[in-house]
Amino acid sequence: MENNFNNLDKDLQELVLSKIIYKQNKELLDDIKNYKKNKNIIFKKYNDLGYIYNDDYTYDFNIYSKIENDLMSYYNDEYAYIDNSSINNIKKINRLLVSKYKKNIFFNFHLNFKINIKSRINRYIGCLNIDERNNFIQRPFF
């Protein structure tokens, strides 16, 4: 069946695909594009500041550790977690559908170090909206 499809003219392939693939919400597509673009910008900026890709997460200039630390701080409005959790932090986490069904979502989101650091960074960036991602990048202490 796939061979038959590949043998069709390109315009016919596009017509078939337009009938079987559901269009995505424009806001969702914009968010996905912004996520990818801003994630690349974040890593480039930290790399330009001298942070390096290193699997030793205790190393002072480890790019993953620094980005995660700064994202955690950004989530909590620059307050130390030991002091309190900001309302904005809780609002950001509550955007996740899973927050409606799971207990200890705060712990699982911020403090579950069984999850790979790269996945935690992706989750932090993904949970921000477009304005928040742009704001994080524009912060003065890059």
C-alpha positions as CSV (number, residue, x, y, z in Angstrom):
1,M,0.0,0.0,0.0
2,E,2.8,2.4,0.9
3,N,4.5,1.7,-2.5
4,N,1.3,2.7,-4.3
5,F,1.2,6.0,-2.3
6,N,4.8,6.7,-3.1
7,N,4.1,6.2,-6.8
8,L,1.5,8.9,-6.9
9,D,2.3,12.4,-8.2
10,K,3.3,14.8,-5.4
11,D,0.1,16.8,-5.8
12,L,-2.0,13.7,-5.4
13,Q,0.0,12.7,-2.3
14,E,-0.7,16.1,-0.8
15,L,-4.4,15.8,-1.5
16,V,-4.6,12.4,0.1
17,L,-2.7,13.6,3.1
18,S,-4.9,16.7,3.5
19,K,-7.9,14.4,3.8
20,I,-6.5,12.0,6.3
21,I,-4.4,14.2,8.6
22,Y,-6.2,16.3,11.1
23,K,-5.1,19.9,11.2
24,Q,-3.6,21.0,14.5
25,N,-4.6,24.0,16.5
26,K,-2.6,27.0,15.4
27,E,-1.8,28.1,19.0
28,L,-0.5,24.6,19.7
29,L,1.7,24.6,16.6
30,D,3.0,28.1,17.5
31,D,3.8,26.9,21.0
32,I,5.7,23.9,19.7
33,K,7.7,26.0,17.3
34,N,8.5,28.5,20.1
35,Y,9.5,25.7,22.4
36,K,12.1,24.3,19.9
37,K,13.4,27.8,19.0
38,N,13.7,29.0,22.6
39,K,15.3,25.8,23.9
40,N,18.0,26.2,21.3
41,I,18.5,29.8,22.2
42,I,18.7,28.9,25.9
43,F,21.4,26.3,25.4
44,K,23.3,28.5,23.0
45,K,23.3,31.4,25.5
46,Y,24.6,29.2,28.4
47,N,27.2,27.7,26.1
48,D,28.3,31.1,25.1
49,L,28.7,32.0,28.8
50,G,31.2,29.1,29.2
51,Y,29.0,26.3,30.4
52,I,29.8,23.0,28.9
53,Y,28.0,19.8,28.0
54,N,29.3,17.3,30.7
55,D,27.8,14.2,32.2
56,D,29.2,15.1,35.6
57,Y,26.3,17.1,37.0
58,T,28.3,18.2,40.0
59,Y,30.8,20.1,37.8
60,D,30.4,23.8,38.4
61,F,30.2,24.7,34.7
62,N,27.8,21.9,33.7
63,I,25.3,23.4,31.3
64,Y,22.4,21.1,32.3
65,S,22.8,21.8,36.0
66,K,22.9,25.5,35.5
67,I,19.9,25.6,33.2
68,E,17.9,23.5,35.5
69,N,18.8,25.6,38.5
70,D,17.9,28.8,36.7
71,L,14.6,27.4,35.5
72,M,13.7,26.2,39.0
73,S,14.5,29.7,40.3
74,Y,12.5,31.3,37.5
75,Y,9.5,29.1,38.3
76,N,9.6,30.1,41.9
77,D,10.0,33.8,41.2
78,E,13.6,33.8,42.3
79,Y,12.7,32.7,45.9
80,A,14.5,29.8,47.5
81,Y,12.3,26.7,47.7
82,I,13.1,26.2,51.3
83,D,11.4,29.5,52.1
84,N,8.2,29.0,50.1
85,S,6.6,28.1,46.8
86,S,5.4,31.1,44.8
87,I,1.8,31.2,43.5
88,N,3.2,31.6,40.0
89,N,5.1,28.3,40.5
90,I,2.0,26.5,41.5
91,K,0.0,28.0,38.5
92,K,2.7,26.9,36.1
93,I,2.6,23.3,37.4
94,N,-1.2,23.3,37.4
95,R,-1.1,23.7,33.6
96,L,-0.2,20.0,33.5
97,L,-3.1,17.7,33.1
98,V,-1.5,15.2,35.4
99,S,-1.6,17.8,38.3
100,K,-5.4,17.2,38.5
101,Y,-4.9,13.5,39.1
102,K,-1.7,13.0,41.0
103,K,-0.8,13.8,44.5
104,N,2.7,15.2,45.3
105,I,2.9,16.8,41.8
106,F,5.1,19.5,43.2
107,F,7.6,17.0,44.4
108,N,7.4,15.0,41.2
109,F,7.9,18.1,39.1
110,H,10.7,19.8,41.0
111,L,12.4,17.4,43.2
112,N,12.2,13.9,41.6
113,F,15.8,13.4,40.7
114,K,15.1,9.9,39.4
115,I,14.1,11.6,36.2
116,N,16.9,12.4,33.9
117,I,18.1,16.0,34.1
118,K,17.6,16.5,30.3
119,S,13.9,15.4,30.6
120,R,13.4,17.7,33.6
121,I,14.8,20.7,31.6
122,N,12.5,19.8,28.7
123,R,9.5,19.6,31.1
124,Y,10.4,23.0,32.6
125,I,10.7,24.7,29.2
126,G,7.6,22.9,27.9
127,C,5.4,24.0,30.8
128,L,6.1,27.7,30.2
129,N,4.0,29.6,27.8
130,I,5.5,31.6,25.0
131,D,5.7,34.9,26.9
132,E,7.3,33.2,29.9
133,R,9.9,31.5,27.7
134,N,10.8,34.8,26.1
135,N,10.9,36.4,29.5
136,F,13.3,33.7,30.8
137,I,15.6,34.3,27.9
138,Q,15.5,38.1,28.4
139,R,16.4,37.9,32.1
140,P,19.4,40.2,32.9
141,F,21.5,37.6,34.6
142,F,22.3,35.5,31.6
